[in-house]
Structure formats: C-alpha cells, structure tokens
Amino acid sequence: MATPIEFIKENELAWQPSFQGDLSDGTYGYRGALIIEAGKQISPDRKLPPKIQAKQVIMISEGETIKFFAAELESFHDLASMMEKYKGFFVSGGLYLLYVTDLEKAGTFEYEGVKFTAIPLDESSVWNELLELADLEKSDMKALKKQEEKIETLFDELSDSDVEEESKTYEEMLTFVGESSKQLMGAV
C-alpha cells in the first residue's frame, strides 16, 4: 500500500498546498486542501476547481497511515465521500479533527471504526481554532521559523490536550447538520 502522500500525488489530489515535506522521526507533513471530488476536466490541461474538498488541511502521516488530520468541511455530509476516498489511511488511534461549517453542535463519534471530533466552524480558520484548542499563542508560533516546526509543535500540544467533545453516534451527529454558519471575512 502507498503512503498517504504517495496516494495524494499519484492521484493528483493535492489542491493549493502551502507545505508538503518531511518532518522529524520519519513523519511527513502537509498543509493545503485535498480533493474529495474533482472538478470537471474542461480540456486536456485544465480542470475546474474541486466540487468537494477538505480545506485548510493540516496533516501528519507516518508510513501508510495518517496520524493527525484537521480540516474544514463545508458540509458534515462530505465526511462519507472523504472516507470513501481516503479511508485506508485513517486508523483507530489517530487524532482527527473536523471543523464543519454546517454543523450546529460539536461531538466526538466513530465512523467506520475511526474516531473523529467534529466542531462547528463559524468565522475562524482551522489553524486559529487549533491554536486555541492547544492553548498556543500566535506569537509562540511566529517565533518558529520553519513550517515543519509549527506543524510538529501544534501536533505535540494537541496530543497532550483533551480535544474530545461529548460522545455521540454518527447518526446523532447527522441531526446537528443545519445551514452553513461560516461568516465570510475580508474586504467589503
């Protein structure tokens, strides 16, 4: 079986990566988006943007598994498609956090034997939410110059934090799906 990053590269699933490279102790880091459902191929060398993607992904893989994964999903329903494509890389002992724009309530649940924690995402970024969850200051992270150090520091702190929400079933989590609550920020 391929490593997660080999699978991503071979299938052209990376979308606008801002970092991909070796971390310490044989791990590999990735920041960017991952394609869940590709956009339409409009010519031999042009594709439309992905129909469904995991945005703002922060991932650490080790060997053939993903040991840490955090991302934004536009809809909680996109989890099924994401798992269909990437299922073989998620394992029962990993740390998996989903920030979902159409979720109204947080919860920790199992999906196909893999534990996820899903949290509503209103207006922040996944990175900022993770810093808050890990009790890290932005200034602490800015002091680190390399992207590799930032990803590893964040993961280390999250590994020592209680990141789980109230235990729910996947079916209960589906009842928390509502309208997208994400506020678009930027120039008006």
N, C-alpha and C positions, 0 to 999 in steps of 0.2 A: 504494500500500500504506500502511496505517496505521502509526503508530509503535507500539512495544510497549505503551506506557501507554494509547494510544487504544484498542488492541485489548483490553486488560485492562478498561478502563472500559466500552466498548461491550458486551462480553460478560459483564460482572459477574463477573470472575474474581479480583478483589482480595478477600482474606479477612483481616479484622482488621489493616489496615495501621496501622503506627505512624508512618510517614513516607511522604509522596509529594510531590515538589516539584522545582523547578528547581535544578540545581547550576550550576557555572560552565561557561563555554565551550559553551553550547548542549546540555549533557547534562541528564539527568533521573534522579533517584534514587527508589528505592522500598525500603521495609522493611516486612515483614509476611509473610503467606502468600499463595500463589497457588493457585487451584483448578485441579486437573488433571482430576478427575471430580467433578461437582457432586453434592450430596446430593439426596435425593428432595424434590420440591415437595409439601408436605402441605396447603397452602391457597394461595389467590392471593397472599397476602403473607407466607407462611412456608415456609422451606426447612430441611431438616435440614443439619447440618454436611457439608462435602465428604467424599465417600468416599475420595478420594485428593487429597492436597495437597502442594505443596512448602512446607515450613515454614521459618520463620526466614530468609526470603529477604532478601538484600541484593543489589540490582540497580542497575546504571547503564546507561541506554540513551542512544544518540546517533542521532538521525534514526530510521531504520527498523530499527536493529539493537540488540541487547543487547551491550554491550562488556564488562560484568562481571556475573557471576551466581554467587552462592554460596547454597546452601540445604541443608536437611536433607530427605532422602527416607527414608521408613520402610522401603522395600524398593528394592533395586537394579533390580528388575523395573519399578518405576514410571517409570524413565527413558524407556522406549519410549512410554508414554502421554503423558508430559510433552513429548517431542519431537513427537509427533503433533499436539498442540495448539499448541505454541509454536515449532516447527521453523523457520519462516520468519524468525525474529528472531535466531537463533544463527548466527554467522559463523565462518569458519575462523580468524580472527585474534583472537578474543575470549579472555577469561580466565574459565574456567568450572570451579568447584569444587563438588563434591557431597559432602556428609557423609551417609553411609548407615548406618542402624542395623543392617541385617542383613548387612553386608559384613565379612568376616573379614581381608581383606588389601587394601592400597591399590594403586592403579595409575593410570597415565595411558593413555588409549585414545582411539580415534576411533569415533564413532557417526554414521553418515550424513554423513561428511565434516567433522564438528565434533569438536575435541579437548576432552576432559573429563579432569579429575583427580578420582578418587573415593577417599574416605578413610573408614575406619570411624569411627563416632561412638558412643562408649561412654556418657559421662555429662556431657559438657560441652555448651556451647551453640555454635552456629556462630560467633557473634560472638567468643567467647573463643578458639575454635580459630583463627580468622582473625588475631586479635591476636597469638597465639603464632607463627603462621606468618610474619607480617610483622615479628616481633620488636619489637612495640609494647607498652608498659606501659599498664595500665588507667588509671593516673594521668595519662599523657600525653593519653589520650582524654577524661578527665573535665575536663581543663583547657580543652578545646574546648567552647564553649557550644552551638553550633548543630549539629543533626543533619547538616546538609549538609557541614559541615567534617569531621565524624567519618567520614562515608562517603568523602569525597574523600581524606582523609589515609590511610585504610585502603587504598583502591584504589591510591594512589600508591606506598605502601610495598610492597604485594603485587606491583605491576608491576615493581618493582626486585628482587624476591626470586625465588629458584628454588623454585617451587611444584609442579613436576612430580615425580611418583613414577616408579617403574620402568615402562618402556614395556610395555604389554600389549595384546592384542587384546580386543575386546568379548566374544568367546566365552570367552577366558581369565578375564575379569572375572566372567562368569556362574558360573564354577566356585568363586569365592570367596564366593558367597552362602551364608549359614548362618542361624542363628537370630538374632533381634534381640538385640543385646547392650547396648542402652541401659538404663542404670540410672535409675530414676525418683528424683528428688531432691525433698525437701520435708518437710513435717511428717509424723510417723508417728503 
